[in-house]
Amino acid sequence: AQSVTQLDSQVPVFEEAPVELRCNYSSSVSVYLFWYVQYPNQGLQLLLKYLSGSTLVKGINGFEAEFNKSQTSFHLRKPSVHISDTAEYFCAVSDILTGGGNKLTFGTGTQLKVEL
Amino acid sequence: DAGVIQSPRHEVTEMGQEVTLRCKPISGHDYLFWYRQTMMRGLELLIYFNNNVPIDDSGMPEDRFSAKMPNASFSTLKIQPSEPRDSAVYFCASSLRWGGRTDTQYFGPGTRLTVL
């Protein structure tokens, strides 16, 4: 079964500083990879996704992520964060061979707190 | 589009009572997912449907939980009888699949369930 590890439960960062949120997944088979953001008392919103092709994926709100198959990682980055980026971020993976890629396994989330 | 609609947004009930959570997926989406989010276990997939048919219910915790999708625009998740450990936020999500690959799952705002 797939598993997703988000090593950092909380990441504090100052406004306008760069940030990287780490995500590693377990399986070496073909996968789809996703980053979702959850603002307080709201549902999850897709930031970006990797299905195939270029390993550098750009998403909304200036975020990007790089798929590294050899390291089974999909780290999320933003060169300059804003106060409004304060939220919880979830990495998710689906195994293409299991359920056609529809079954998402989520990490435990990383709380990003942007400070002035 | 109104997005995925869930009702109620908040539910407080007493142990032993029946609870029914409702979801209206995005029109035209043929996949529907139910998730549960808790501090202890994070986001867990409970069950998902394709074209109103349950495909994978391996995440349903026990027989007290049941889900139905009588038509393409409505699904319910029922807990009977409810227990305090069922307290969580329950999310519904829907997606469209085409071309042999999965599309983004769009999440509803969630139902916060508290069982006293």
Interface residues (C-beta under 8 A of the other chain):
Chain A: Y32 F34 Y36 N41 Q42 G43 L44 Q45 L46 K49 L51 F90 S94 G99 G100 G101 N102 K103 L104 T105 F106 G107 T108 G109
Chain B: V4 Y31 F33 G42 L43 E44 L45 Y48 N50 I55 D56 F91 A93 S95 R97 R101 T102 T104 Q105 Y106 F107 G108 P109 G110
